[in-house]
Amino acid sequence: MDLAGTAMASKVAGGRVATVSIDRMAFLVPVAVGAQLSFYTHTEEIGRSSMRMMVEVWSDDPLTSEWRKVTEAAFVFVAIDGSGRTRSVPRR
């Protein structure tokens, strides 16, 4: 989930980001061994240097081939420069 969120946050930030926090993560259904997982991200808020991303995980049920939501969590990322210092997120 962190990798999926980092990929989207990096695009929004136009460069490197660091994970600051993860909020409200609970598993809704078990994940079967061998199940295929899909990760979906949505940008909820963009601050001066931070971004809040919602990351959802969906799994296919190997017996029915139906997709069901497994979990979700809110991640906060901060844009960083090459020295690891906070930088501003470019405005679009």
Protein Blocks (a to p, Z undefined) as FASTA:
>chain_A
ZZmmmmmmmmmnopacddfbdchiacfbdcdehiacddddddfbdcfkbccddddddddd
fklopacdfbdcddddddddfkopacddddZZ
